[in-house]
């Protein structure tokens, strides 16, 4: 149960971090988004910069290259777990171990369809392992529509893997 809760919290964190300028910035309730509304987005396709599927790594292989002090440009493939339901500014990807990789759309320059959960995805961008503060975790949980009880249960910062994606392919 606690592992599931952590996965949900991490999913929310990754999802909402793309809705803010960075995890260290103050969230501005999605101001400054520069992308199309969800009604205009196709449910699959290329979003953001055009990227390639070639040489994409599975998530466990990709994250094995990261430590707390490194960032690295990576291309990964996997399955979407959750999409930001506010504006499509983040997704989470299944890491295959009960955890979620948080993917933020770089600089809010684009969005992805809100109905993309469960679809295959390729993502390219700068990846890192980051410690997410409690206030950001709570913010993400709120933006994801979590109950106040779930939000209040967040009391510790969490280490998580993130990617600031320049581009995304959804199939």
HELIX and SHEET records of a PDB file:
HELIX    1   1 UNK A    2  UNK A   17  1                                  16    
HELIX    2   2 UNK A   38  UNK A   40  5                                   3    
HELIX    3   3 UNK A   59  UNK A   63  1                                   5    
HELIX    4   4 UNK A  106  UNK A  108  5                                   3    
HELIX    5   5 UNK A  134  UNK A  143  1                                  10    
HELIX    6   6 UNK A  148  UNK A  152  1                                   5    
SHEET    1   A 6 UNK A  45  UNK A  48  0                                        
SHEET    2   A 6 UNK A 158  UNK A 170 -1                                        
SHEET    3   A 6 UNK A 100  UNK A 105  1                                        
SHEET    4   A 6 UNK A  90  UNK A  94 -1                                        
SHEET    5   A 6 UNK A  71  UNK A  83 -1                                        
SHEET    6   A 6 UNK A  57  UNK A  58  1                                        
SHEET    1   B 3 UNK A  45  UNK A  48  0                                        
SHEET    2   B 3 UNK A 158  UNK A 170 -1                                        
SHEET    3   B 3 UNK A 120  UNK A 132 -1                                        
END                                                                             
